[in-house]
Amino acid sequence: MRRNTTTLLGIAACAGLLAGCDLSMTVQRKLTTYAPTALWPDGTTARPLPAGVVAQGDIERAAAAKDPPPVTEALLTRGRERFGVFCAPCHGLAGDGDGVIVAHGFPAPPSYHIDRLLAAPAQHFYDVIGNGYGVMFSYADRVPPHDRWAIAAYIRALQLSRRTKVADVPDVAEHVR
């Protein structure tokens, strides 16, 4: 009899504990990021970042944006490959602005061989890849800083190849034959 009483008390205690459990611990009222609220004077739940906050990796990214890597054969090879993936569909393989996208009715980008872009610093191409320009959207989320510099170096190589004369490169005749 005493054992039955203890068992019943144990079952009652467990039932009491379980009765206190519900979904309120897992399904709670919360403020989503862009939901309106009266909690703050500006009426939004999205809070501005405190002054002086630097996103993780921004210091390295800013340093990479200011300091281009030295131009090497490996950098130009990488630039050519990345140019073919991201730039050639619009700008064309030679940089004339006659890519396959243009053939399908999209606006033609300027040729890399016009005077304005021949005079532009490499930083200009780096910035355009990262920020976009005109109807070109930003590739910042697709092309990391090192690859932007590689593409800019390859664009310079395209520009130089169009303007170079055989007399400027004396050994080229041996390599062509």
C-alpha positions as CSV (number, residue, x, y, z in Angstrom):
1,M,0.0,0.0,0.0
2,R,2.8,2.3,0.9
3,R,4.5,1.5,-2.4
4,N,1.4,2.4,-4.4
5,T,1.2,5.8,-2.5
6,T,4.8,6.6,-3.4
7,T,4.2,5.6,-7.0
8,L,1.1,7.8,-7.2
9,L,2.9,10.7,-5.6
10,G,5.8,10.3,-8.1
11,I,3.3,10.2,-11.0
12,A,1.5,13.3,-9.7
13,A,4.8,15.2,-9.3
14,C,5.9,14.3,-12.9
15,A,2.5,15.3,-14.2
16,G,2.8,18.6,-12.3
17,L,6.2,19.2,-13.8
18,L,5.1,18.3,-17.3
19,A,2.1,20.6,-17.0
20,G,4.4,23.5,-16.6
21,C,6.1,22.7,-20.0
22,D,4.7,24.3,-23.0
23,L,5.9,25.9,-26.2
24,S,6.5,29.3,-24.7
25,M,10.2,28.5,-24.3
26,T,10.6,27.7,-28.0
27,V,8.0,29.8,-29.6
28,Q,8.4,33.2,-28.0
29,R,7.3,36.7,-29.0
30,K,10.2,38.5,-30.6
31,L,11.0,41.5,-32.7
32,T,12.1,40.6,-36.2
33,T,14.8,42.8,-37.8
34,Y,12.6,45.1,-40.0
35,A,9.3,44.9,-38.0
36,P,7.8,48.1,-36.8
37,T,7.8,48.7,-33.0
38,A,7.0,51.4,-30.5
39,L,10.0,50.3,-28.3
40,W,12.4,52.8,-29.9
41,P,11.7,56.4,-31.0
42,D,12.5,55.7,-34.7
43,G,9.8,53.0,-34.8
44,T,12.0,50.3,-36.2
45,T,13.6,47.2,-34.6
46,A,16.7,47.5,-36.8
47,R,19.3,49.3,-34.7
48,P,22.1,51.4,-36.1
49,L,25.6,50.3,-35.5
50,P,27.5,52.1,-32.8
51,A,30.1,54.6,-33.9
52,G,33.5,53.1,-34.6
53,V,32.3,49.6,-35.4
54,V,34.3,47.9,-38.1
55,A,33.0,44.8,-39.8
56,Q,35.1,41.7,-39.5
57,G,37.6,41.6,-42.4
58,D,37.0,45.2,-43.5
59,I,40.5,46.3,-42.5
60,E,42.1,43.6,-44.6
61,R,39.7,44.4,-47.5
62,A,40.5,48.1,-47.3
63,A,44.2,47.4,-47.4
64,A,43.8,45.1,-50.4
65,A,41.8,47.8,-52.2
66,K,44.7,50.3,-51.7
67,D,47.6,48.2,-52.5
68,P,47.6,46.3,-55.8
69,P,49.7,43.2,-56.0
70,P,52.7,43.1,-58.2
71,V,51.9,42.1,-61.8
72,T,53.2,38.6,-62.4
73,E,52.4,36.0,-65.0
74,A,50.3,34.1,-62.4
75,L,48.3,37.3,-61.7
76,L,47.7,37.9,-65.4
77,T,46.7,34.2,-65.9
78,R,44.2,34.5,-63.0
79,G,43.0,37.9,-64.5
80,R,42.4,36.3,-67.9
81,E,40.4,33.4,-66.4
82,R,38.3,35.7,-64.2
83,F,37.8,38.2,-67.0
84,G,36.5,35.3,-69.2
85,V,34.0,34.4,-66.5
86,F,32.8,37.8,-65.3
87,C,33.6,40.4,-67.9
88,A,33.7,38.8,-71.4
89,P,30.0,38.1,-71.6
90,C,29.4,41.9,-71.8
91,H,32.8,43.4,-72.7
92,G,33.9,40.7,-75.2
93,L,37.1,38.6,-75.2
94,A,39.1,41.5,-76.6
95,G,37.5,44.2,-74.5
96,D,35.7,45.9,-77.4
97,G,32.2,45.9,-75.7
98,D,30.8,43.4,-78.1
99,G,30.1,40.4,-75.8
100,V,27.4,37.9,-76.3
101,I,25.0,39.7,-73.9
102,V,25.1,42.7,-76.2
103,A,24.1,40.5,-79.1
104,H,21.0,39.7,-77.1
105,G,19.9,43.3,-76.8
106,F,21.6,44.5,-73.7
107,P,23.3,47.9,-73.8
108,A,26.9,47.8,-75.0
109,P,29.5,48.7,-72.5
110,P,32.3,51.0,-73.6
111,S,35.4,49.5,-75.2
112,Y,38.5,49.3,-73.0
113,H,40.4,50.8,-75.9
114,I,38.8,54.3,-75.9
115,D,41.0,57.2,-74.8
116,R,39.1,57.7,-71.5
117,L,39.7,54.2,-70.4
118,L,43.2,54.0,-71.7
119,A,44.0,57.0,-69.4
120,A,42.1,55.6,-66.4
121,P,44.2,54.3,-63.6
122,A,44.0,50.6,-62.7
123,Q,42.2,51.6,-59.5
124,H,39.2,52.8,-61.7
125,F,38.7,49.2,-63.0
126,Y,39.1,47.8,-59.5
127,D,36.4,50.3,-58.2
128,V,34.0,49.6,-61.1
129,I,34.2,45.9,-60.5
130,G,33.4,46.4,-56.8
131,N,30.9,49.2,-57.0
132,G,29.4,48.9,-60.5
133,Y,29.1,51.8,-63.0
134,G,26.2,52.9,-65.2
135,V,24.1,49.9,-66.0
136,M,26.8,47.5,-64.7
137,F,26.0,46.2,-61.2
138,S,28.5,45.5,-58.5
139,Y,30.5,42.3,-58.5
140,A,31.8,42.9,-54.9
141,D,30.1,39.8,-53.6
142,R,31.3,37.6,-56.5
143,V,34.9,38.9,-57.2
144,P,37.2,39.1,-54.2
145,P,39.7,42.0,-54.0
146,H,42.7,40.0,-55.3
147,D,40.8,38.8,-58.3
148,R,39.7,42.4,-59.0
149,W,43.3,43.5,-59.2
150,A,44.0,40.5,-61.4
151,I,41.2,41.5,-63.8
152,A,42.4,45.1,-63.8
153,A,46.0,43.9,-64.7
154,Y,44.5,41.8,-67.5
155,I,42.5,44.7,-68.9
156,R,45.8,46.7,-69.0
157,A,47.4,43.8,-70.9
158,L,44.5,43.9,-73.4
159,Q,44.9,47.6,-73.8
160,L,48.7,47.3,-74.3
161,S,48.4,44.4,-76.7
162,R,46.2,46.6,-79.0
163,R,48.7,49.5,-79.0
164,T,52.0,47.6,-79.2
165,K,54.0,47.5,-82.4
166,V,56.2,44.6,-83.5
167,A,59.2,46.9,-83.4
168,D,58.5,47.5,-79.7
169,V,59.0,43.8,-79.0
170,P,62.1,42.6,-80.8
171,D,61.9,38.9,-79.8
172,V,58.3,38.5,-80.9
173,A,59.3,37.5,-84.4
174,E,61.1,34.4,-83.0
175,H,58.1,33.4,-81.0
176,V,55.6,33.8,-83.8
177,R,57.4,31.5,-86.3
